[in-house]
Amino acid sequence: MILMNNFQLEPEELKLEELSAVKQVLDSGWYILGPSLDKFEKEWSQQCGFKFSLGVGNGMDAIEIALRSAGIGVGDEVITTPMTAFASVLAIIRAGATPVLADIDIGTGLLSPESAQACITIKTRAILLVHLYGQMRDMEKWQILCQDNSLMLIEDCAQAHLSKYKDKYAGAFGLAGAYSFYPTKNLGCLGDGGMMVTNSAAIADKAMMLRNYGQSKRYYHDEIGLNSRLDEMQAGILSARLKWLPEFTKKRQEIAKKYLTQIKNPKINHLLPPQFEEAHVYHLYVITSQFRNELHDYLKGSEIQSLIHYPVPIHLQTPCKEILRDANGLANAEKHAETCLSIPCHPQMSADDVNKVISVLNKF
Ligand SMILES: *Cc1c(COP(=O)(O)O)cnc(C)c1O
């Protein structure tokens, strides 16, 4: 079976580096908010050109902490997409704010600037822009839209590690960005982990308190915070894995290029190619087809795993039926949910695997 991810096939050298990182933490006798986290935060900042990186418990907390650090809470509306991980919207709700869903562009699956514009009210304070599948697109447009309407731009970078649009990495276009290190992300740890990034010292200071109960100095608390810290062991493992990330990212992009040029079947559509090669890191390679369910079963019959990201848009999820949304509806998101399919695209795939996926799809 060609799987969507296969960590067992990762290089032995990487596994040994991870074990050695764990041993180092064990020997240090210091397990929370220590030198391994400091080191990984600096490495991540350096790699992506951020002033501040703050390790937190997971990607969802990173979004909540970013929003709360920006002063967003009860009574504030935050515009985002219905085509995302549930965590994006859950984080807005957890911050006390009100999510408002705008529709997507059907060609990319990304939030539509026109629909987002239509969702702006006097209560709107921010846009949570999700770089879905690893794609960054039209970033100037989002910056201008936010500027013109006095909105804050917060980026959900959970699928976009090392995605680079012109001269900047995901997370550097607005007030703050949120990364997840959930195991299946492009940079994942061996459990839960996340990172909030920002170039603002004020946001970083507030986030530092919020991740640690709201504590300003030991045993003194200025905020109602969270307990959300990236632990030393995961930070050590992430430092080891970060060294491999550029190479792994390139591998994903090479596979995607082959898929884009060699998968040719009138029953299968590709999403729009990225505006710049580096602006898509292919956390997922997504195709669409009006025969999606048949395609999924057919791939399974040929020993190729595929998954749907995402089968149910947020506004059709049970607790979100009343969620605010574009008055024109969210038809593109609903259509995408019915037609999208993610096919294997990960750094441990062999050339044979890639060729098999292509030829099997071309015979559908
Ligand atoms: C994975 C993901 C999250 C949540 O990250 P966790 O670490 O699982 O909390 C948020 N947004 C998007 C787009 C994601 O893919």
The ligand as an ORCA input file, in Angstrom:
! r2SCAN-3c Opt
* xyz 0 1
  C      -3.508     20.775     11.894
  C      -4.138     22.077     11.712
  C      -4.487     22.883     12.803
  C      -4.423     22.419     14.223
  O      -3.177     21.993     14.669
  P      -3.087     21.061     15.953
  O      -1.629     21.019     16.256
  O      -3.644     19.728     15.580
  O      -3.879     21.707     17.037
  C      -5.004     24.147     12.542
  N      -5.182     24.575     11.287
  C      -4.877     23.828     10.219
  C      -5.074     24.385      8.847
  C      -4.353     22.541     10.396
  O      -4.060     21.794      9.322
*
